[in-house]
Amino acid sequence: MASIAAPLSHARPTFRALPPLSLYVHLPWCLRKCPYCDFNSHEWRGGNDGPPEAAYVDALVADLERALPEVWGRKVGTIFLGGGTPSLFSPDAIDRLLAAVRARLPLSPEAEITMEANPGTFERRRFEGYRDAGVTRLSIGVQSFDARHLKALGRVHDADEARAAAAAAVELFDEVNLDLMYGLPEQELDQALADVEQALAFRTTHLSCYQLTLEPNTEFHRHPPALPDEDAVDAMGAAIEQRLARAGFEHYEVSAYARPGHASRHNLNYWRFGDYLGIGAGAHAKVSMPDRVVREVRYKQPAQYLKHAAAGGAVMERRDVPASELGFEFMLNALRLTDGVPASLFTERTGLPLAAIAHEIQAATARGLLDPDPAVLRPTPLGRRFLNTLTAIFLRDATAKMPA
């Protein structure tokens, strides 16, 4: 089958119905920048009073109002408050923010509202305040319950604070996610599993288990710590998966495990290539129109964002996504899911016929990386193991070199 890259360069997506819509809100400040973190986060150095809550919420509301015409009338199914460290903001500020969102966007009656929290900011009354403001799901960045590993990661909390935050969260919220990392400096297999056992003891509904990687533009990339070798890290990942399976958790995405019925609906919308508004410093957005898909990026530096949002121009970059890139973007997300997605979802979420990636599907299937069932787009066990290789097949410059 010949490559279809050239025809796609002139194609435009056509949507019969627009994808589900979520809202992402970025709160960019942290108590301290972690040495492994490549997110748009900024250490707060403005004294003990904390970030400029009132001014930043004003900016978020102005940003949202500017974006409303492009999503007018569309219902929002999930909201995610990420960072940075959202729990640096007071419950009153979060309450004001969510009230402003509700006044401007129609939320689903059962909307999932997730907020990230750092154990270093834990106070039970704060968690209670976030719940009362409308947060339904708390995601706590524990990373490890081991004091040595927390120190190596540069975390601001200690093991006791991690345990206290996790214990309070499962008391106050029906849905709780605990973030863990493995493959840490000088970590051994039994230590990685000990972190998992600690997390399971809190009867959480969801666990995210991330392998530590050395990302560009981070302190760890500039000064790499001594990490376990590849075989040791693979063994940790396999052992974690087996232990969580025995505990009744489904490994539904590369780094995500959940009890049945408790997967993150917000993240599932990302992985199924749904739409999302993104407001806040450095936030990204993907919004589908009847005949195109638009991506936006907000100004990254908080001071710049505050200035431009107040003036009605928080968007730093905006572009239509070329049809030739939509196949890769869709598969980059969908193939992270263990069960993949129905093949019909490709057209629903990209506005393109499945034939647009027929050549790539054929190539990936021939290499044993993609399930041959034509009704699904799902990685094989080999494809899950070599996911970067699989998704690279859907890059146009990669497929151009592949045999027909």
N, C-alpha and C positions, 0 to 999 in steps of 0.2 A: 504494500500500500504506500503510495507516495505521500510525502510530507504535505501538510495543508497550511503551513505557516504563512505563505504568501497571500492566499485568499483571506485568511483571518485578519491580515493587516488592514483590510477595508471593511470588515464586518462590524456590526454594532449589536449589542445584546438587546433582546426584546423580552420583557417580562409580562407574563399573564397576570401574575400577582406578585407584589413586592415581598421580600423576605421578612421574617420576624425582626423586630427592632429592640435593641437594648441601649442602655445609657451607661457610659463609663465616665467617672469623675476622678480626676487626678489631683491628689493633695501632696505636694512635692517635698515637704520638709521632713527631715529625720533628726533624731538626737545626735547621731553620728553616722557617717558614711561607711558602710561595711566594705572591706577590701575586695570582696568578690563581686560587688553589685555594679551592674552596668545600666540600671534603670535611671530614669531622669529623676534623681533624688538629690537634695541639697541639704547639707548640714545646717541646722538652725544655730546661728551665732548672735542672735539679737537680744540675749539676756534671758532672764527667768520668766518673762511674761509670755513666752511662746510666740508662734507665728501670728501674723496680722489677720486674725480670723475674720473680723467684720469686713475688711477691705477685700479679702480673698473670696469670701462668699458673695459679696457684691459683684466681683469680677466674673465668678462662675455663672451667676444669674444673667448678667449682661451677655456673656458668651452663649448661654443657652437660648436667650431670646433672639439673638442674631440667627441662630440655626433653625428656629422653629418653622419658617416658611417651607423648608425643604422636607419636613417630616409632618406637615400639618395633618392632623386627623389620624395619624398612625399610633396604635396602642403600643406602649412599652411594657415588655414582659419581665425584664430584669434590670436592676441597677447595681453597679459595682463601684464602691469607693476604694480606690487603690492608691499606692504611693511609691516612694515616700512612706510616711507613717501616718495614716489617717487618724489614729487614736491619739495623736498630739492635739487634735482639735477637740474642743469641749463638747459634751453632749448638747449644750444649747446651740452651738454653731452647727452641728450635724442636724439638729431638729429644724433649724431655720433653713438650712440648705434643702432638706427633703420636703419641707412644706412648700418652698418655692418651686421645686420640681413638680410636685403634685398639682400646684395651681396652674402650671403651664403645659403639662403633658398628661394625656390620659393613660393611667397605669392600669394594668390588668388587675382584677380583684385579688388574685393570688400572686401578685408580683413578688419575686425574690429580690431582696435588698441585702447585698453582701457588703461587709466592711472588713478591711484588713486591720489587724491590731498587733502591736508589739508588746510582749510581756514586760518590757522595760517601762511602759507607760501604764501598767495595770493598777487599777483601783476598782474595787467591786462596784462602787457607786457610779463610776464612769461607764462600766459595762451595762449596768442597769439603765443608765441614761440613754445609751445608744439603743437598747431594746425599746425603751419607751418612745424614742424618736421614730421608730419604725424599722430599724434594722432587724432583719429576720435570720441572717446567717453571719456568723463571725468566723473569720479566717485568721488564725494566730500564727505568727512567724516564729515558731519554736526553734527550728533548725536542729537542735540537739538538746538532750537533757544532761549531757556530760559537761562538767565545768571546764575540763581541759579543751574540749572541742569548741565550746562557746568562746573561750578566750582566743583560740586560734582563728576563729571566724570574725573576731572583732565585734561580737555582739555586745549590746549595752546591758543585757539582762543576764542574770545567773540562773542556775538550775532550779533553785527554790522559787524564783519569780515565774519561771516557765510552768512549773507544776501548779502554782497558785492560780495563774491566769487560765490554764486549761481546766482546772477543777471548777472555777467560777463560771467559765463559758458554758460548760455542759449543763450546769444548773440553770442558767438563765436563758439559753437559746436551744431551740429544738434542733437546729442545724449548726454544726461546728466543724470546721476544717482545721486540722493541725498540719502545718508545713514542717517537713523534716528534710534534711540533706544527708547524703552519704558519699563515700569516697573522700572524706575529709582528711586534712593533714594528719598523717601517722595513724589513721583509723584502721582498726582491724574488724574482721567479720562479726565477731561476737559483740563488739561495741555498737556496730550499726544495728544489729538485731535487738540489742538492749534498748536503744532509742525507740524502736517500733513497739517493744513490749510495754514501755512506759506510756506511749501514746494510746495503746489499746486499753490500758488500765482505766483510762478516763471515759471509755465507752463513747468515743467520738463517732460521728456518722461518716466522716470523710477524712482521708489522709492524702496529702501530696508529698511524694518522695522524689526529690530532685537529686540527680548526680551533680556534684560540684564540678563546674568547668571553669577554666581560666579564660574569661572574656576580655576582648581588647578594651583598652581605656579603663582598666581597673588596676588597683594596687597589686592584686595577686598576679596580674599579667606582667606588670613591670618587675615584680619581685616574687617569682613563683615559689610557693611553699613545697615541701616534700609531700607529694600525694601518693597514695597506693598505686601499684601498677595496674595496667588494663585488666589483667586476669583477675586480680583481687577485687576490682570494682565490679566487674561482670558477676563475680560470685556473690557479692553483696546484693546486687540488683535481683539476681535470681532467688536468693534466700529470702529477701523481703517479699517478693511476689508470692512465694510459696507460703510464707507465714501468714500473710494477709488473706490468702485464699482459704487457709484453714480457719481463719477468724470470720469468714463470711463476707469478705470484701471482694468486689469485682474490680479487676484491673481494666478500667474502661477506656483509659487514655494513657499515653506514654508514661506520664508521671503521676497519674491520678487514680486513686482507689476509693471506692465508696460502697457502703452497704446498699443492697438493692433498694431503688427508689430515692436515693439520697445524692445522686450525682449533681454537680454544680450546673444549674440550668443556664447561668450566664456564660460559663465557659463552653458549654455544649453549643450555645448559639454561635460563638466564635468558630468552633471546630466544624460546625455544619454550614459555615459561610453565611451566617445571618448578617444583618446590618447592625451597626452601632454608632450612635453619636459619641464623640469623645470630647469632653470639655475639661479645662484645666491646663496648667503649664505642661507643654510637651505632649498633650494627649493626641492620639490618632483617632480618626473617624473613617468609617466606610458606610456610605449611604447609596442605595440603589435608586435610580430614577427609572421611568418607564423604558428609556432607551440607552441608559448608560450607568456605569458604576463610578462614583466619585470618592476619592480619598482626600483627607485633609490632615494637616499637622498644625498644632498650635505652637506659639512661641515657647521655647523651652525654659529660658531663664525666668524665675518667678517675677523679678522686677519688670522685665520686658512684658511678660504676660499681663501683669496688673495694669500696666500703662496702656497696652493695646486693647485689652478687653474693655476697659473703661471707655475707650474711644470707639468701640464697636468693630474692632478689627483684630480679634485674637488669632485669626488664621494666618499662619506664616506661609503655608504652601497648600495649594489645591490643584488637583489634576484629575482628569478622566483616566480611568484604568483602561489601557488598550485591550481589545478583545484577545490579542495574542498572549497577554499575561494572565487572563482570568483563569485559564485551565490550570496553570501552575499554582496560582494563589488558592484556588479551590482545593486542589489535591494536597497542597502543603498543610492545610488544616485538616481535611477529612481523613487523611491517612494516618493521622495521630490517633484516631479512634480504633480501638482493638477490633470492633465489629464493623468498622467502616461505615458507609452510608448506602442507601439505595441508589442505584445508578440514575434513577429518574431525578434525584435531587440535584444533579449537576445542572440540568436545564432550568430547574426551578430557581436555583440560586445564582447562576451566571447569566441566564437569558440566552445561552448558546445551545445548539444541538450537541448531543453527546459525540456525534461524528467529529466535532472539533478537536477531540483528543483521541480519536480512534487509533492513530498511528502510535501514540505514546502508550496507550493501553495494550496494544498488541506487543510492543517491545517489552513492557514491564511483565506481562504475562509469560512471554517466551523465556524470560530470565528467572522465572519462578518467584518473582517478588510480589505479584498481584494475583489475587484469587481469580481463576478462570471463569467463575460463575458470572454470566453477563448481567444478572439482575442486581449485582452489588459492586461497589468499589471498595475493596477491602484488602489490606496487606496480608500476605501469607506469613507464617511464623518467620520465614527467612526475610521477608520484606520488613517485618517489625524489627528484626535484628539489624538490618542495614537500611534503616529508614531514610537516611540522607541520600543514599544511592538511588533508592526508589523515587523519592520526590524530585531528584535532579533530572530524571528521565523526562519530566514534564516541563523542563525549561526549554525554550525554543532553541537556544544556541547549542544545547546538549543533543536534542533529538535530530538536529540537522546532520549530525555526524554518524547517526545510527543507520544500520542497513535496513532496507525496506523489508 
